[in-house]
Amino acid sequence: MTKVTGTTKLLGVIGHPVEHSLSPLMHNAALAQLGLDYVYLPFPIEPENLAVAIAGFAAIGVMGFSVTIPHKQAIMPLLAEITPLAQAIGAVNTVTRKDNQWVGTNTDIEGFIAPLQTTYQQDWSQKVAVILGNGGAARAVVAGCHQLGFAKIHVVGRNQQRLTDFRESWGNSPLAENLQIHTWDALVNLIPQANLLVNTTPIGMYPQVDESPLSTAEMINLPGDAIAYDLIYIPQPTQFLQQAEKQGAIAIDGLEMLVQQGAAALKIWLQQETVPVDVMRQALRHHLGLTVAEL
């Protein structure tokens, strides 16, 4: 239990809704392990109150905060500085106080690529990524795949206009040099090529645990040596990952991305090179009822 005193420094997460966030759980576990006089709180902020809330945070000395839906893009005009990476993605998920000004960055990319880099040491330069969905989460995945050096990055969505807007929003950014967009009917040709298949849609998230963005027929041609990556972490495994595993694919769920993007943010706020990532991971797994055998 974190002991809150008159000197306790504030961190937190803003979103609407934010009650479901697991970020306070993992961050407070890490802060307690480090023995620091900090507390990490959830702040439910409606979109129309965003500007006044951020001004209030400055007034009361908040040290930094995470940003989740629906504020990742809306917050950008309210910040004094945005890192080039976050600027290129067009979304901020981490804000810190620096020289009495707000600075925004994005650690979702680091969170996304961490399990790919640490678990699957390979040359990605000849690989093909297929990304399901074209929302905010897909932007971080595109940037992550570019950073890893994928030869081709295919983004698949159901709405042609939104796909076109997604592609055009990158402008001439190098992050989009290998990016191609497709409507859902292209999956029949794309799935057999996929070395990495990523679900960035909310389909299959609790409580719709029996749903998947892909039908069994669409998934059946996924190569057996492919990696299937679902950004959803409840349930474990998702229907999408169960389908992929039946094809022999390697499965990665969204829990590790959540942990790693949080750890990257904590390093920024605390200005230190290492944080207790294992403690953060264990806190989440314990909360979610996962056993040691599943670690």
Residue, then its C-alpha position, 0 to 999 in steps of 0.5 A: m500500500t502506497k503511503v501518501t503524505g504531504t510531500t507525495k508527488l503526483l503521477g497519473v493517467i487521463g482518459h474517458p473512461v479511465e476506470h478500467s485502466l490497469s496502469p495505476l496497479m502496475h505503476n504503484a507497484a513499481l513506485a512502492q518497490l523503488g521506495l519513492d514518495y510518488v502515487y499514480l492516480p486515474f483521472p477521468i477527464e471528459p473531452e470538453n474539460l481537457a484544457v482546464a484539467i491540464a492547466g490544473f495539473a500544472a497548478i498543483g505540480v503533477m510530475g507527469f501523466s499517461v494519456t489514453i482514449p480519447h485524448k491522445q491526439a486532442i492533447m497535442p495542441l496543449l503541449a509546449e513540446i512534442t518529440p519528433l516520434a510522437q509528432a510523426i505518429g500524430a499521437v501522444n501517450t506520455v506527458t512529462r513536466k520539464d522546465n515548467q512546461w508540458v512535453g509529450t512523447n509516445t512510448d506505445i512504439e517501444g511497448f509494441i516492439a519490446p516483446l518482438q525484439t527480446t523474444y524473437q531475434q531475427d532479421w525483419s528486413q525481409k518480413v511482411a507485416v499485416i495490421l488489422g485496423n486503422g485507428g490510433a493503435a495502428r499508428a504506433v504499430v506502423a511506426g514500430c514495424h518501420q523501426l524494426g525494418f519490415a520490408k512491407i507493412h500492410v494496413v487493412g480496414r473496412n472503410q476506404q475513406r478512413l484508410t485513405d485518410f490514414r495513409e495521407s495523414w503520414g504525408n511524406s514521413p519515412l515511417a510510411e515509405n513501405l506502407q500500403i493500405h487495403t480493404w478487408d477483401a484483400l486479406v485472402n491474398l495478404i494472410p498467406q504472406a504475413n510474417l507478423l499479423v497484428n490485431t489493433t481493433p477492439i474486436g475480441m476484447y472483454p466482454q465480447v470474448d467469443e469474437s475475432p476480427l478474422s473468421t476461421a476461413e480467413m485465418i486458415n492460410l496464416p503461415g505456421d511460422a508467423i507471429a500473431y500479435d493481439l494488442i488486447y490483453i483481456p481475455q488471455p488468450t483472445q479468440f484471435l490468438q486461439q485461432a492463430e495458435k491452431q495454425g501453429a503460429i506464435a502468439i503474443d498478447g497485449l499485456e507485455m505491450l502495456v507493461q513495456q510502454g508503462a516502464a518506458a514512461l516511468k523511466i522518463w518521469l523518474q529520469q532513471e535508466t531502469v525500473p522494476v519491470d518484473v514487478m509491474r508485470q507480476a502485479l498485472r498478472h496477479h490482478l488478472g488471475l494468471t498463474v506462475a505457470e502462465l508466465 
